[in-house]
Amino acid sequence: MPTLALLITIVATSGVMLLGCDAVVNHFAFYPDSVNVLPADQLPDGIEEFSVTTEDHVKIQGLYLPLANAKNVLIYFHGNAGNIYHRIPGLVQLRKSGVSVVGVSYRGYGNSEGTPSEAGIYQDGDAVFRYVRDILGYPESNIILFGRSIGASVALDIAQHKAIAGLILVTPLTTGKALAVTSGLGAISPMAGNAFDNVSRIKYVKVPLLVIHGTSDRVIPFSMGKELFDSARTRKQLVKIEGAGHNNLQGRYGQAYWPPIAEFIETLGAD
């Protein structure tokens, strides 16, 4: 995930405050790939495409990995670069935990229409959540939300005040402003405004929570995941992976990463 602190530098050096910080945040926070996609007829067996239209009339696409007789479904919100097709191996691995899986492709990513923005990806998340609940037919109490990096902001936005099955956050940031501070740009960090304010959101989460973060994450520091964990007022678990960075959790540190996720999901199935 390219650092959100970059947007603070641009604001400070170009004087774009007059244009509004939201536009700067949206421009520099997202790195979508709409080129490297798989045609529907080339998807691995057991993976289906679907599309849904958001409240602001943007058609977004996702992937559905059904698992026969699975009680719960997990909705996966990815980070700010690439697209959902790059996450297919991870989605398949998550399904091995005994749940059906839905992967979201934000606006501007993959085959989804539109241009990404912070407000927009929250609408994308809401639309997919309603699709899973109302069209696929999973009760809210059987829905697990999984947010990775910037996707943690989407998962948290949805999870507030909802009686879902559980919430998984991997390498989450606290706020855009705090990320600027940790990147050495504290003097101009106020220009980030209230972007990606997960500290405020997590206080309204009342469901089982799993937070995973590597101690050597140079993109989003471990301290941010720990702060969110400490701020949560619910049943919670923190998995601290020693030596892991931001982008090597699933691969190099997979033996420390995947088992806690499967165990957490199993406990939700037992509730």
Buried (B, 14 or more C-beta within 10 A) or exposed (E): BBBBBBBBBBBBEEEBEEEEBBEBBBBBBBBBBEEEBBEEEEBEEEBEBBEBEBEEEBBBBBBBBBBEEBBBBBBBBBBBBBBBBBBBEBBBBBBEBBBBBBBBBBBBBBBBBBEBBBEBBBBBBBBBBBBBBEEBEBEEBBBBBBBBBBBBBBBBBBBEEBEBBBBBBBBBBBBBBBBBBBBEBEEBBEBBBEBBBBBEBBBBBBBBBBBBBBBEBEBBBBBBBBBBBEBBEBEBBBBBBEEBBBBBBBEBBEEBBBEBBBEBBEBBBEE
